[in-house]
């Protein structure tokens, strides 16, 4: 059973977000691994001045303008006052390879004393398990501090595009902005091509959602990959003016805000197809999470997790969530750690096919 404090936090989160619940997201991995991971209570806040006089960096794996940057800066603004010694916490953008560069930095280079954290691509566990070229980390070896929210990624097209639905995408080949192999913006449309029969033409090389959406606006491409959170908090005029079409949401279940948009899993034509699509949709579980490098002393990991838990109940933090209409679906670090470790137990046959369906 979940710790009382986390039950209260989750109950509170429902008043701030209509996002897909953590329980629903967990069912993806449970179904694939046939193992349920019990929830765990957050570690108690240690006493002392552990981080007094220190500056903690939050390395954000993407540039400004997207939801990773939004949540990374939100954490940096409120986290420090809940840590022993009330350290300064500063955001630092490190875009590259669609968030995987920052993951490698946190894993290989960052100080292992709790003063460098990361908010990196939600696909890092899947990219690790699928053996994406260039991966230089083991996702389960990070110390997972906690999740602010699960994530609903979406594929959109500009209003002038002939591709306005999945059915259109099966009949028409259109250019959509993408990032790099191993990242959701690159792999997910290719997976749909190979499993569902769509004809998305991925134009790679964009660093994040912001340049992808700009390319779409300029007519360089007809569509882009982004998060529902980014659209509803930063691009509301697109919704009001019907400037975009939302083609698919990369989730296991339809988000309450998007009842008419098909989710990735339901597009599968067979049970095996649905299992493969569910594996890719599992990135929503990781969402916008905070990690620390391997090797950080456990008393510091416990302090970071306890501070993160406290931040999520902070009135100023919650007021900012309300003001910005940001998605809010938290998960404690101990639970998230076990969920990420579950990727190591995925069946070999599922992994092998999953590798094949993301190849152009």
BALOBA-1460 file (C-alpha; in Angstrom, 3 decimals):
// residues 360
<rec num="1" residu="x" x="0.000" y="0.000" z="0.000"/>
<rec num="2" residu="x" x="1.175" y="3.462" z="-0.788"/>
<rec num="3" residu="x" x="2.461" y="5.777" z="1.955"/>
<rec num="4" residu="x" x="-0.234" y="8.085" z="3.362"/>
<rec num="5" residu="x" x="1.665" y="11.245" z="2.415"/>
<rec num="6" residu="x" x="1.904" y="10.137" z="-1.196"/>
<rec num="7" residu="x" x="-1.749" y="9.167" z="-1.269"/>
<rec num="8" residu="x" x="-2.614" y="12.674" z="-0.088"/>
<rec num="9" residu="x" x="-0.292" y="14.214" z="-2.676"/>
<rec num="10" residu="x" x="-1.826" y="12.191" z="-5.478"/>
<rec num="11" residu="x" x="-5.317" y="13.099" z="-4.319"/>
<rec num="12" residu="x" x="-4.270" y="16.743" z="-4.348"/>
<rec num="13" residu="x" x="-2.758" y="16.353" z="-7.813"/>
<rec num="14" residu="x" x="-6.109" y="15.395" z="-9.265"/>
<rec num="15" residu="x" x="-7.351" y="18.903" z="-8.602"/>
<rec num="16" residu="x" x="-4.426" y="20.337" z="-10.582"/>
<rec num="17" residu="x" x="-4.401" y="17.988" z="-13.582"/>
<rec num="18" residu="x" x="-6.538" y="15.670" z="-15.657"/>
<rec num="19" residu="x" x="-3.492" y="13.699" z="-16.745"/>
<rec num="20" residu="x" x="-3.399" y="9.927" z="-17.184"/>
<rec num="21" residu="x" x="-3.013" y="8.441" z="-13.707"/>
<rec num="22" residu="x" x="0.216" y="6.889" z="-12.508"/>
<rec num="23" residu="x" x="-1.678" y="3.639" z="-11.903"/>
<rec num="24" residu="x" x="-2.764" y="3.475" z="-15.534"/>
<rec num="25" residu="x" x="0.756" y="4.178" z="-16.746"/>
<rec num="26" residu="x" x="2.192" y="1.465" z="-14.506"/>
<rec num="27" residu="x" x="-0.032" y="-1.152" z="-16.135"/>
<rec num="28" residu="x" x="2.080" y="-0.970" z="-19.286"/>
<rec num="29" residu="x" x="5.170" y="-2.386" z="-17.637"/>
<rec num="30" residu="x" x="3.168" y="-4.728" z="-15.438"/>
<rec num="31" residu="x" x="1.603" y="-6.296" z="-18.518"/>
<rec num="32" residu="x" x="4.891" y="-6.622" z="-20.345"/>
<rec num="33" residu="x" x="6.978" y="-7.998" z="-17.485"/>
<rec num="34" residu="x" x="4.277" y="-9.876" z="-15.558"/>
<rec num="35" residu="x" x="5.606" y="-8.300" z="-12.405"/>
<rec num="36" residu="x" x="3.982" y="-5.607" z="-10.309"/>
<rec num="37" residu="x" x="6.189" y="-3.191" z="-8.451"/>
<rec num="38" residu="x" x="4.965" y="-2.197" z="-4.974"/>
<rec num="39" residu="x" x="4.941" y="1.414" z="-4.029"/>
<rec num="40" residu="x" x="7.467" y="2.593" z="-1.482"/>
<rec num="41" residu="x" x="7.428" y="5.432" z="0.967"/>
<rec num="42" residu="x" x="9.805" y="8.345" z="0.610"/>
<rec num="43" residu="x" x="12.859" y="8.402" z="2.839"/>
<rec num="44" residu="x" x="12.758" y="10.647" z="5.870"/>
<rec num="45" residu="x" x="14.322" y="14.072" z="5.632"/>
<rec num="46" residu="x" x="17.819" y="13.864" z="7.173"/>
<rec num="47" residu="x" x="18.916" y="16.545" z="9.597"/>
<rec num="48" residu="x" x="21.951" y="18.769" z="9.213"/>
<rec num="49" residu="x" x="23.283" y="21.202" z="6.691"/>
<rec num="50" residu="x" x="24.239" y="18.712" z="4.008"/>
<rec num="51" residu="x" x="23.994" y="21.166" z="1.106"/>
<rec num="52" residu="x" x="24.748" y="24.404" z="2.954"/>
<rec num="53" residu="x" x="26.787" y="26.777" z="0.787"/>
<rec num="54" residu="x" x="26.404" y="24.529" z="-2.253"/>
<rec num="55" residu="x" x="24.889" y="25.226" z="-5.647"/>
<rec num="56" residu="x" x="22.884" y="22.418" z="-7.205"/>
<rec num="57" residu="x" x="22.590" y="22.339" z="-10.998"/>
<rec num="58" residu="x" x="19.560" y="20.911" z="-12.794"/>
<rec num="59" residu="x" x="20.804" y="19.869" z="-16.227"/>
<rec num="60" residu="x" x="17.927" y="20.086" z="-18.713"/>
<rec num="61" residu="x" x="18.409" y="17.934" z="-21.782"/>
<rec num="62" residu="x" x="16.603" y="20.286" z="-24.141"/>
<rec num="63" residu="x" x="16.642" y="23.955" z="-25.049"/>
<rec num="64" residu="x" x="14.152" y="26.580" z="-23.902"/>
<rec num="65" residu="x" x="10.506" y="26.589" z="-24.853"/>
<rec num="66" residu="x" x="9.414" y="23.003" z="-24.284"/>
<rec num="67" residu="x" x="7.986" y="21.084" z="-21.358"/>
<rec num="68" residu="x" x="11.338" y="19.671" z="-20.201"/>
<rec num="69" residu="x" x="12.643" y="23.203" z="-19.833"/>
<rec num="70" residu="x" x="9.410" y="24.308" z="-18.163"/>
<rec num="71" residu="x" x="9.524" y="21.579" z="-15.535"/>
<rec num="72" residu="x" x="13.285" y="21.776" z="-15.065"/>
<rec num="73" residu="x" x="13.031" y="25.471" z="-14.250"/>
<rec num="74" residu="x" x="9.989" y="24.907" z="-12.064"/>
<rec num="75" residu="x" x="11.961" y="22.398" z="-9.976"/>
<rec num="76" residu="x" x="15.010" y="24.685" z="-9.824"/>
<rec num="77" residu="x" x="12.844" y="27.536" z="-8.533"/>
<rec num="78" residu="x" x="11.255" y="25.654" z="-5.635"/>
<rec num="79" residu="x" x="13.530" y="22.709" z="-4.761"/>
<rec num="80" residu="x" x="16.301" y="24.387" z="-2.768"/>
<rec num="81" residu="x" x="14.236" y="25.558" z="0.173"/>
<rec num="82" residu="x" x="13.259" y="21.938" z="0.912"/>
<rec num="83" residu="x" x="16.837" y="20.614" z="1.078"/>
<rec num="84" residu="x" x="19.069" y="20.621" z="4.165"/>
<rec num="85" residu="x" x="21.174" y="23.764" z="4.067"/>
<rec num="86" residu="x" x="18.789" y="25.459" z="1.571"/>
<rec num="87" residu="x" x="21.255" y="25.464" z="-1.346"/>
<rec num="88" residu="x" x="20.868" y="27.567" z="-4.478"/>
<rec num="89" residu="x" x="19.420" y="25.519" z="-7.348"/>
<rec num="90" residu="x" x="20.061" y="26.692" z="-10.901"/>
<rec num="91" residu="x" x="18.831" y="25.346" z="-14.254"/>
<rec num="92" residu="x" x="21.345" y="24.659" z="-17.030"/>
<rec num="93" residu="x" x="20.224" y="23.712" z="-20.546"/>
<rec num="94" residu="x" x="22.319" y="21.061" z="-22.289"/>
<rec num="95" residu="x" x="20.494" y="20.209" z="-25.532"/>
<rec num="96" residu="x" x="21.831" y="17.574" z="-27.870"/>
<rec num="97" residu="x" x="20.879" y="14.159" z="-29.262"/>
<rec num="98" residu="x" x="17.319" y="14.752" z="-28.093"/>
<rec num="99" residu="x" x="18.126" y="14.719" z="-24.393"/>
<rec num="100" residu="x" x="20.550" y="11.795" z="-24.489"/>
<rec num="101" residu="x" x="23.629" y="14.040" z="-24.357"/>
<rec num="102" residu="x" x="22.541" y="15.365" z="-20.974"/>
<rec num="103" residu="x" x="21.840" y="11.834" z="-19.747"/>
<rec num="104" residu="x" x="25.372" y="10.786" z="-20.679"/>
<rec num="105" residu="x" x="26.789" y="13.844" z="-18.926"/>
<rec num="106" residu="x" x="24.929" y="13.141" z="-15.691"/>
<rec num="107" residu="x" x="25.978" y="9.480" z="-15.846"/>
<rec num="108" residu="x" x="29.646" y="9.880" z="-16.799"/>
<rec num="109" residu="x" x="30.861" y="13.362" z="-15.895"/>
<rec num="110" residu="x" x="28.701" y="14.985" z="-13.212"/>
<rec num="111" residu="x" x="29.860" y="15.213" z="-9.607"/>
<rec num="112" residu="x" x="28.511" y="12.327" z="-7.532"/>
<rec num="113" residu="x" x="27.701" y="14.325" z="-4.444"/>
<rec num="114" residu="x" x="24.111" y="15.338" z="-5.184"/>
<rec num="115" residu="x" x="25.006" y="18.754" z="-6.598"/>
<rec num="116" residu="x" x="24.269" y="17.838" z="-10.234"/>
<rec num="117" residu="x" x="20.851" y="16.520" z="-11.229"/>
<rec num="118" residu="x" x="19.200" y="15.991" z="-14.581"/>
<rec num="119" residu="x" x="15.851" y="16.296" z="-16.282"/>
<rec num="120" residu="x" x="16.384" y="14.311" z="-19.454"/>
<rec num="121" residu="x" x="14.416" y="12.492" z="-22.150"/>
<rec num="122" residu="x" x="11.592" y="10.297" z="-20.915"/>
<rec num="123" residu="x" x="12.787" y="7.615" z="-23.339"/>
<rec num="124" residu="x" x="16.166" y="7.046" z="-21.674"/>
<rec num="125" residu="x" x="15.194" y="3.677" z="-20.156"/>
<rec num="126" residu="x" x="13.747" y="2.373" z="-23.424"/>
<rec num="127" residu="x" x="16.673" y="3.694" z="-25.490"/>
<rec num="128" residu="x" x="19.035" y="1.911" z="-23.116"/>
<rec num="129" residu="x" x="17.154" y="-1.380" z="-23.330"/>
<rec num="130" residu="x" x="16.857" y="-1.256" z="-27.134"/>
<rec num="131" residu="x" x="20.592" y="-0.636" z="-27.528"/>
<rec num="132" residu="x" x="20.307" y="2.731" z="-29.256"/>
<rec num="133" residu="x" x="23.695" y="3.583" z="-30.844"/>
<rec num="134" residu="x" x="25.720" y="6.056" z="-28.812"/>
<rec num="135" residu="x" x="24.020" y="5.337" z="-25.471"/>
<rec num="136" residu="x" x="26.575" y="5.773" z="-22.673"/>
<rec num="137" residu="x" x="24.552" y="5.079" z="-19.565"/>
<rec num="138" residu="x" x="22.545" y="2.402" z="-17.765"/>
<rec num="139" residu="x" x="19.141" y="3.861" z="-16.933"/>
<rec num="140" residu="x" x="18.518" y="1.695" z="-13.875"/>
<rec num="141" residu="x" x="21.824" y="2.847" z="-12.339"/>
<rec num="142" residu="x" x="20.731" y="6.468" z="-12.095"/>
<rec num="143" residu="x" x="19.319" y="7.502" z="-8.748"/>
<rec num="144" residu="x" x="15.751" y="8.462" z="-9.581"/>
<rec num="145" residu="x" x="14.703" y="11.354" z="-7.352"/>
<rec num="146" residu="x" x="11.069" y="11.731" z="-8.361"/>
<rec num="147" residu="x" x="8.597" y="12.612" z="-11.069"/>
<rec num="148" residu="x" x="6.663" y="15.844" z="-11.362"/>
<rec num="149" residu="x" x="4.315" y="14.471" z="-13.976"/>
<rec num="150" residu="x" x="3.752" y="11.715" z="-16.454"/>
<rec num="151" residu="x" x="3.662" y="12.980" z="-20.026"/>
<rec num="152" residu="x" x="1.354" y="12.924" z="-23.007"/>
<rec num="153" residu="x" x="3.356" y="13.336" z="-26.204"/>
<rec num="154" residu="x" x="1.438" y="14.125" z="-29.381"/>
<rec num="155" residu="x" x="2.004" y="14.362" z="-33.112"/>
<rec num="156" residu="x" x="0.523" y="17.461" z="-34.729"/>
<rec num="157" residu="x" x="0.166" y="18.799" z="-38.259"/>
<rec num="158" residu="x" x="-0.263" y="22.362" z="-39.480"/>
<rec num="159" residu="x" x="-3.707" y="23.361" z="-40.675"/>
<rec num="160" residu="x" x="-2.525" y="23.558" z="-44.298"/>
<rec num="161" residu="x" x="-1.359" y="19.931" z="-44.355"/>
<rec num="162" residu="x" x="-3.479" y="17.280" z="-46.031"/>
<rec num="163" residu="x" x="-2.554" y="14.936" z="-43.177"/>
<rec num="164" residu="x" x="-5.129" y="15.657" z="-40.512"/>
<rec num="165" residu="x" x="-5.682" y="12.162" z="-39.107"/>
<rec num="166" residu="x" x="-4.128" y="8.713" z="-38.873"/>
<rec num="167" residu="x" x="-6.201" y="7.640" z="-41.861"/>
<rec num="168" residu="x" x="-4.719" y="10.504" z="-43.900"/>
<rec num="169" residu="x" x="-1.224" y="9.543" z="-42.742"/>
<rec num="170" residu="x" x="-1.738" y="6.032" z="-44.099"/>
<rec num="171" residu="x" x="-2.606" y="7.414" z="-47.531"/>
<rec num="172" residu="x" x="-0.311" y="10.456" z="-47.808"/>
<rec num="173" residu="x" x="3.428" y="10.797" z="-47.224"/>
<rec num="174" residu="x" x="4.192" y="14.115" z="-45.542"/>
<rec num="175" residu="x" x="7.354" y="15.546" z="-43.929"/>
<rec num="176" residu="x" x="7.312" y="15.817" z="-40.132"/>
<rec num="177" residu="x" x="10.075" y="17.347" z="-38.035"/>
<rec num="178" residu="x" x="12.039" y="14.900" z="-35.891"/>
<rec num="179" residu="x" x="15.104" y="14.679" z="-33.703"/>
<rec num="180" residu="x" x="17.644" y="11.857" z="-33.360"/>
<rec num="181" residu="x" x="17.412" y="8.034" z="-33.181"/>
<rec num="182" residu="x" x="16.556" y="6.910" z="-29.676"/>
<rec num="183" residu="x" x="14.340" y="9.924" z="-29.025"/>
<rec num="184" residu="x" x="10.557" y="9.815" z="-29.059"/>
<rec num="185" residu="x" x="10.251" y="12.496" z="-31.769"/>
<rec num="186" residu="x" x="12.295" y="10.312" z="-34.099"/>
<rec num="187" residu="x" x="11.288" y="6.784" z="-33.139"/>
<rec num="188" residu="x" x="7.555" y="7.022" z="-32.430"/>
<rec num="189" residu="x" x="6.454" y="8.106" z="-35.938"/>
<rec num="190" residu="x" x="8.697" y="5.406" z="-37.445"/>
<rec num="191" residu="x" x="7.120" y="2.825" z="-35.163"/>
<rec num="192" residu="x" x="3.700" y="3.900" z="-36.425"/>
<rec num="193" residu="x" x="4.961" y="3.579" z="-39.997"/>
<rec num="194" residu="x" x="6.171" y="0.029" z="-39.439"/>
<rec num="195" residu="x" x="3.396" y="-1.245" z="-37.172"/>
<rec num="196" residu="x" x="0.311" y="0.716" z="-38.214"/>
<rec num="197" residu="x" x="1.131" y="1.546" z="-41.850"/>
<rec num="198" residu="x" x="1.422" y="5.326" z="-41.720"/>
<rec num="199" residu="x" x="3.743" y="7.163" z="-44.120"/>
<rec num="200" residu="x" x="5.357" y="9.859" z="-42.001"/>
<rec num="201" residu="x" x="8.558" y="11.167" z="-43.584"/>
<rec num="202" residu="x" x="10.814" y="12.101" z="-40.654"/>
<rec num="203" residu="x" x="13.077" y="15.115" z="-41.175"/>
<rec num="204" residu="x" x="15.651" y="14.669" z="-38.412"/>
<rec num="205" residu="x" x="18.170" y="16.961" z="-36.793"/>
<rec num="206" residu="x" x="15.948" y="19.263" z="-34.718"/>
<rec num="207" residu="x" x="16.998" y="19.583" z="-31.078"/>
<rec num="208" residu="x" x="13.635" y="19.825" z="-29.357"/>
<rec num="209" residu="x" x="9.955" y="20.668" z="-29.670"/>
<rec num="210" residu="x" x="10.482" y="24.411" z="-30.110"/>
<rec num="211" residu="x" x="12.529" y="24.245" z="-33.343"/>
<rec num="212" residu="x" x="10.308" y="21.435" z="-34.611"/>
<rec num="213" residu="x" x="7.190" y="23.551" z="-34.160"/>
<rec num="214" residu="x" x="8.931" y="26.561" z="-35.689"/>
<rec num="215" residu="x" x="9.856" y="24.477" z="-38.736"/>
<rec num="216" residu="x" x="6.208" y="23.491" z="-39.068"/>
<rec num="217" residu="x" x="5.078" y="27.117" z="-38.827"/>
<rec num="218" residu="x" x="7.600" y="28.175" z="-41.480"/>
<rec num="219" residu="x" x="6.493" y="25.465" z="-43.878"/>
<rec num="220" residu="x" x="9.764" y="23.525" z="-43.720"/>
<rec num="221" residu="x" x="7.690" y="20.535" z="-42.588"/>
<rec num="222" residu="x" x="3.995" y="19.816" z="-42.302"/>
<rec num="223" residu="x" x="4.029" y="18.562" z="-38.735"/>
<rec num="224" residu="x" x="5.927" y="18.191" z="-35.493"/>
<rec num="225" residu="x" x="6.217" y="16.197" z="-32.293"/>
<rec num="226" residu="x" x="5.580" y="17.883" z="-28.944"/>
<rec num="227" residu="x" x="3.778" y="17.400" z="-25.632"/>
<rec num="228" residu="x" x="0.186" y="18.160" z="-24.832"/>
<rec num="229" residu="x" x="1.467" y="20.173" z="-21.872"/>
<rec num="230" residu="x" x="3.446" y="22.468" z="-24.190"/>
<rec num="231" residu="x" x="0.446" y="23.056" z="-26.432"/>
<rec num="232" residu="x" x="-2.027" y="23.785" z="-23.672"/>
<rec num="233" residu="x" x="0.300" y="26.029" z="-21.653"/>
<rec num="234" residu="x" x="2.300" y="27.834" z="-24.353"/>
<rec num="235" residu="x" x="0.337" y="27.513" z="-27.619"/>
<rec num="236" residu="x" x="-3.259" y="27.958" z="-26.592"/>
<rec num="237" residu="x" x="-3.886" y="30.214" z="-29.570"/>
<rec num="238" residu="x" x="-3.299" y="27.233" z="-31.846"/>
<rec num="239" residu="x" x="-6.189" y="25.452" z="-30.137"/>
<rec num="240" residu="x" x="-8.467" y="28.503" z="-30.207"/>
<rec num="241" residu="x" x="-7.754" y="29.222" z="-33.858"/>
<rec num="242" residu="x" x="-7.706" y="25.554" z="-34.915"/>
<rec num="243" residu="x" x="-4.255" y="26.100" z="-36.388"/>
<rec num="244" residu="x" x="-3.155" y="22.524" z="-35.759"/>
<rec num="245" residu="x" x="-4.518" y="19.009" z="-36.057"/>
<rec num="246" residu="x" x="-3.677" y="16.575" z="-33.241"/>
<rec num="247" residu="x" x="-3.174" y="13.263" z="-35.010"/>
<rec num="248" residu="x" x="-2.221" y="10.804" z="-32.279"/>
<rec num="249" residu="x" x="-1.322" y="10.759" z="-28.585"/>
<rec num="250" residu="x" x="1.500" y="8.449" z="-27.520"/>
<rec num="251" residu="x" x="-0.161" y="6.931" z="-24.486"/>
<rec num="252" residu="x" x="-1.808" y="3.712" z="-23.366"/>
<rec num="253" residu="x" x="-5.159" y="5.403" z="-22.762"/>
<rec num="254" residu="x" x="-6.735" y="8.560" z="-24.149"/>
<rec num="255" residu="x" x="-6.092" y="11.634" z="-22.038"/>
<rec num="256" residu="x" x="-9.316" y="13.191" z="-20.685"/>
<rec num="257" residu="x" x="-8.440" y="16.438" z="-22.483"/>
<rec num="258" residu="x" x="-8.120" y="14.582" z="-25.800"/>
<rec num="259" residu="x" x="-11.050" y="12.148" z="-25.954"/>
<rec num="260" residu="x" x="-11.297" y="12.274" z="-29.742"/>
<rec num="261" residu="x" x="-7.592" y="11.693" z="-30.461"/>
<rec num="262" residu="x" x="-6.551" y="8.035" z="-30.863"/>
<rec num="263" residu="x" x="-3.851" y="6.737" z="-28.563"/>
<rec num="264" residu="x" x="-0.848" y="4.876" z="-29.894"/>
<rec num="265" residu="x" x="-1.782" y="1.460" z="-28.488"/>
<rec num="266" residu="x" x="-5.314" y="1.296" z="-29.868"/>
<rec num="267" residu="x" x="-3.927" y="1.630" z="-33.398"/>
<rec num="268" residu="x" x="-2.405" y="-1.861" z="-33.242"/>
<rec num="269" residu="x" x="-4.045" y="-4.492" z="-35.438"/>
<rec num="270" residu="x" x="-3.095" y="-7.496" z="-33.283"/>
<rec num="271" residu="x" x="-2.280" y="-8.291" z="-29.672"/>
<rec num="272" residu="x" x="1.419" y="-8.432" z="-30.535"/>
<rec num="273" residu="x" x="1.234" y="-5.052" z="-32.266"/>
<rec num="274" residu="x" x="-0.468" y="-3.589" z="-29.208"/>
<rec num="275" residu="x" x="2.251" y="-4.961" z="-26.906"/>
<rec num="276" residu="x" x="4.947" y="-3.334" z="-29.045"/>
<rec num="277" residu="x" x="3.087" y="-0.038" z="-29.133"/>
<rec num="278" residu="x" x="2.518" y="-0.221" z="-25.367"/>
<rec num="279" residu="x" x="6.245" y="-0.598" z="-24.836"/>
<rec num="280" residu="x" x="6.898" y="2.635" z="-26.700"/>
<rec num="281" residu="x" x="4.011" y="4.355" z="-24.932"/>
<rec num="282" residu="x" x="5.664" y="3.471" z="-21.617"/>
<rec num="283" residu="x" x="7.845" y="6.575" z="-21.914"/>
<rec num="284" residu="x" x="4.832" y="8.392" z="-20.476"/>
<rec num="285" residu="x" x="5.583" y="6.708" z="-17.147"/>
<rec num="286" residu="x" x="8.966" y="8.419" z="-16.855"/>
<rec num="287" residu="x" x="7.575" y="11.753" z="-18.008"/>
<rec num="288" residu="x" x="9.285" y="14.761" z="-16.455"/>
<rec num="289" residu="x" x="11.488" y="13.181" z="-13.805"/>
<rec num="290" residu="x" x="14.583" y="14.226" z="-11.889"/>
<rec num="291" residu="x" x="17.657" y="11.977" z="-11.761"/>
<rec num="292" residu="x" x="20.981" y="11.970" z="-9.944"/>
<rec num="293" residu="x" x="24.169" y="10.206" z="-11.090"/>
<rec num="294" residu="x" x="25.071" y="6.699" z="-9.967"/>
<rec num="295" residu="x" x="27.297" y="6.572" z="-6.918"/>
<rec num="296" residu="x" x="25.749" y="9.438" z="-4.978"/>
<rec num="297" residu="x" x="25.879" y="8.487" z="-1.257"/>
<rec num="298" residu="x" x="22.546" y="7.068" z="-0.200"/>
<rec num="299" residu="x" x="22.043" y="9.576" z="2.609"/>
<rec num="300" residu="x" x="22.228" y="12.318" z="-0.018"/>
<rec num="301" residu="x" x="19.849" y="10.462" z="-2.318"/>
<rec num="302" residu="x" x="17.443" y="10.156" z="0.616"/>
<rec num="303" residu="x" x="17.740" y="13.877" z="1.313"/>
<rec num="304" residu="x" x="17.079" y="14.757" z="-2.336"/>
<rec num="305" residu="x" x="14.058" y="12.459" z="-2.499"/>
<rec num="306" residu="x" x="12.610" y="13.809" z="0.742"/>
<rec num="307" residu="x" x="13.140" y="17.388" z="-0.443"/>
<rec num="308" residu="x" x="11.510" y="16.591" z="-3.776"/>
<rec num="309" residu="x" x="8.500" y="15.050" z="-2.011"/>
<rec num="310" residu="x" x="8.168" y="18.129" z="0.194"/>
<rec num="311" residu="x" x="8.419" y="20.457" z="-2.802"/>
<rec num="312" residu="x" x="5.455" y="18.741" z="-4.448"/>
<rec num="313" residu="x" x="3.268" y="19.738" z="-1.487"/>
<rec num="314" residu="x" x="4.613" y="23.284" z="-1.266"/>
<rec num="315" residu="x" x="1.864" y="25.926" z="-1.590"/>
<rec num="316" residu="x" x="3.978" y="28.191" z="-3.803"/>
<rec num="317" residu="x" x="4.880" y="25.295" z="-6.079"/>
<rec num="318" residu="x" x="1.245" y="24.197" z="-6.380"/>
<rec num="319" residu="x" x="0.145" y="27.769" z="-7.006"/>
<rec num="320" residu="x" x="2.511" y="27.935" z="-9.964"/>
<rec num="321" residu="x" x="1.171" y="24.635" z="-11.287"/>
<rec num="322" residu="x" x="-2.317" y="26.150" z="-11.094"/>
<rec num="323" residu="x" x="-1.306" y="29.430" z="-12.679"/>
<rec num="324" residu="x" x="0.403" y="27.808" z="-15.664"/>
<rec num="325" residu="x" x="-2.138" y="24.973" z="-16.060"/>
<rec num="326" residu="x" x="0.772" y="22.535" z="-16.149"/>
<rec num="327" residu="x" x="0.209" y="18.788" z="-15.935"/>
<rec num="328" residu="x" x="0.849" y="17.403" z="-12.430"/>
<rec num="329" residu="x" x="0.997" y="13.657" z="-11.773"/>
<rec num="330" residu="x" x="3.799" y="12.984" z="-9.250"/>
<rec num="331" residu="x" x="5.573" y="9.771" z="-8.346"/>
<rec num="332" residu="x" x="8.141" y="9.266" z="-5.564"/>
<rec num="333" residu="x" x="11.700" y="8.357" z="-6.482"/>
<rec num="334" residu="x" x="11.678" y="4.965" z="-4.780"/>
<rec num="335" residu="x" x="8.692" y="3.845" z="-6.841"/>
<rec num="336" residu="x" x="10.080" y="5.323" z="-10.036"/>
<rec num="337" residu="x" x="13.402" y="3.536" z="-9.439"/>
<rec num="338" residu="x" x="11.617" y="0.173" z="-9.395"/>
<rec num="339" residu="x" x="9.582" y="0.973" z="-12.485"/>
<rec num="340" residu="x" x="12.694" y="1.895" z="-14.474"/>
<rec num="341" residu="x" x="14.421" y="-1.270" z="-13.263"/>
<rec num="342" residu="x" x="11.503" y="-3.182" z="-14.771"/>
<rec num="343" residu="x" x="12.781" y="-2.394" z="-18.270"/>
<rec num="344" residu="x" x="15.655" y="-4.783" z="-17.538"/>
<rec num="345" residu="x" x="13.141" y="-7.636" z="-17.251"/>
<rec num="346" residu="x" x="11.290" y="-7.178" z="-20.525"/>
<rec num="347" residu="x" x="10.945" y="-10.361" z="-22.632"/>
<rec num="348" residu="x" x="13.652" y="-10.804" z="-25.257"/>
<rec num="349" residu="x" x="11.135" y="-11.409" z="-28.068"/>
<rec num="350" residu="x" x="9.380" y="-8.117" z="-27.367"/>
<rec num="351" residu="x" x="12.687" y="-6.262" z="-27.298"/>
<rec num="352" residu="x" x="13.839" y="-7.803" z="-30.571"/>
<rec num="353" residu="x" x="10.728" y="-6.775" z="-32.465"/>
<rec num="354" residu="x" x="10.745" y="-3.356" z="-30.811"/>
<rec num="355" residu="x" x="14.229" y="-2.793" z="-32.203"/>
<rec num="356" residu="x" x="13.132" y="-3.671" z="-35.721"/>
<rec num="357" residu="x" x="10.039" y="-1.483" z="-35.893"/>
<rec num="358" residu="x" x="11.912" y="1.765" z="-35.274"/>
<rec num="359" residu="x" x="14.166" y="1.309" z="-38.316"/>
<rec num="360" residu="x" x="13.267" y="3.468" z="-41.358"/>
